[in-house]
Amino acid sequence: MPLIGASETAIAFGVSLALYLLVAGPVLAVCFYAIARKPSDATERAVADVERFIELRERARTELAASGSLDRFIELKDEARRHLWQPASERAHPERRSSKPETPPVSQIMRPARLRVATNRTVRKGEPMRVFVAGAAGAIGQRLVPQLVASGHHVVATTRSPEKLERLRALGAEPVVMDGLNALEIGEAVARAEPDAIIHQMTALAGMSDLRRFDRGFAVTNELRTKGTDHLLCAAEAAGVRRFLAQSYTGWPNIRDGGPVKTEDDPLDPHPPKQQSQTLEAIRFLERAVLAAPLEALVLRYGNFYGPGASEQMLDVVRKRKLPIVGAGGGIWSWIHIDDAAAATVAALEQGAPGIYNIVDDEPAPVSEWLPYLADAVGAKPPRRVPVWLGRLAAGEVAVSWMTRIRGSSNAKAKRELGWQPKWSSWRDGFRQALTDDGTAAPSRSPERPAA
Ligand SMILES: NC(=O)c1ccc[n+]([C@@H]2O[C@H](COP(=O)([O-])OP(=O)(O)OC[C@H]3O[C@@H](n4cnc5c(N)ncnc54)[C@H](OP(=O)(O)O)[C@@H]3O)[C@@H](O)[C@H]2O)c1
């Protein structure tokens, strides 16, 4: 005789199944979600299709010049944008396209400009300009706006937050609320501003800390660098904007072979750590899309910012001795004081020829030099040292690459062509005297600070 009958077996089976589903269900759901998830990140799609996108935009321009047909121009530009921002499956089967397209048609973005593809206004050298700063409330924007105003320009400054409007007004700008991922808002804001120049300073890096998930931390920034750039360029063309400057970055994107210091002509890293691959592709997209646009286009590759509003988070880590030197600390970094970056931007706006410029100081330096120096400047104990294997285990591949392999950047072109010279030509003086607005090294709050 069986110890348990059929009904007891069924109950036991049912209980086991329920327990199994309770435990395994969420795990399975997460796995299914990860597998079935379509590539939601616009960056992936943008990167894959950038060649075709630029080609279609070129055709739109050529056909407009040849035929003067604005309708055809808009049609081709819409096709380009669809190509870039719609999943391949939707492009192949337009009937499946959702009724609310993610990317509004070009004609809508251009509507505020009354569908004119304006001829660029001529601004004579030295004349004040109307300058539209997209992302004006961030670390660089807050230092840039007053310098632009002091140089006589009229600045229209954007933020997403109504609470920041007064702050921007106090800097001397005409403030505007605008979301950098909303094409219609951008079209509207640019058309109303009627700017001679746009400066794209939109990033979303506040609070970025986890280097192991680098691309994830940069996801919104990457969207701003791809989608946001595309929207701004589209609006710029519609409103007849003459000059366009965009923030890029130099440092880890440099190729990690050969000499320690790279120029604008050196290639970007063909094999970045995989955690940074999407971010590098977004940088590539931004630079190519901007330089291919029918404007006077300049890309400013800023080095690592430091100074008021730009380095507090890093200083905190240094004070707490949470930034060790990994291996020999041979990774080369290029720094730039935030006010020097702003001054270079004004110089580029006023007199830069189209192209790419590294905006860095005169002294690219290995981690083994600048990090102990910075610790000393802020009154912290010297950084710890850890072997590469431990650095990799604790902080991942990106951190090891930054500490041991990355290359620095040369500012020769910017100094030669922009008539610009960084006030803080070396991070050595900058770290000692200009980390805060009162001209001193930031006071240490670390409990580990050695007695004076
Ligand atoms: N080269 C470098 O080393 C470098 C470059 C950039 C940033 N950083 C560092 O990153 C940290 C954070 O940078 P941050 O203070 O400039 O802040 P952030 O969060 O990167 O914001 C920068 C600007 O972009 C705007 N923005 C963000 N998302 C937007 C969106 N969806 N649409 C429109 N505008 C948008 C912000 O405007 P809202 O007013 O709407 O927030 C702000 O004006 C700082 O420590 C900074 O030094 C370093």
The ligand as an ORCA input file, in Angstrom:
! r2SCAN-3c Opt
* xyz 0 1
  N      34.708     67.038    -19.466
  C      34.339     66.730    -18.240
  O      35.143     66.393    -17.373
  C      32.884     66.827    -17.845
  C      31.890     67.131    -18.765
  C      30.555     67.254    -18.305
  C      30.277     67.074    -16.966
  N      31.288     66.764    -16.128
  C      31.060     66.599    -14.685
  O      29.866     65.892    -14.429
  C      29.284     66.398    -13.216
  C      27.846     66.767    -13.518
  O      27.823     67.747    -14.565
  P      26.824     68.983    -14.570
  O      26.893     69.670    -13.274
  O      27.126     69.818    -15.757
  O      25.393     68.318    -14.618
  P      24.644     67.500    -15.720
  O      23.610     66.723    -15.038
  O      25.614     66.751    -16.571
  O      23.876     68.635    -16.590
  C      24.517     69.429    -17.545
  C      23.503     70.292    -18.244
  O      22.730     69.465    -19.111
  C      21.368     69.739    -18.894
  N      20.523     68.569    -19.130
  C      20.583     67.348    -18.552
  N      19.608     66.547    -19.040
  C      18.921     67.309    -19.937
  C      17.809     67.088    -20.779
  N      17.161     65.922    -20.830
  N      17.382     68.110    -21.545
  C      17.981     69.304    -21.513
  N      19.052     69.575    -20.765
  C      19.500     68.592    -19.993
  C      21.251     70.204    -17.457
  O      20.142     71.057    -17.391
  P      19.043     71.072    -16.223
  O      19.151     72.437    -15.656
  O      17.775     70.852    -16.945
  O      19.379     69.995    -15.231
  C      22.534     70.966    -17.292
  O      22.397     72.267    -17.747
  C      30.103     67.602    -12.785
  O      30.999     67.202    -11.772
  C      30.877     67.968    -14.027
  O      32.133     68.567    -13.730
  C      32.577     66.631    -16.519
*
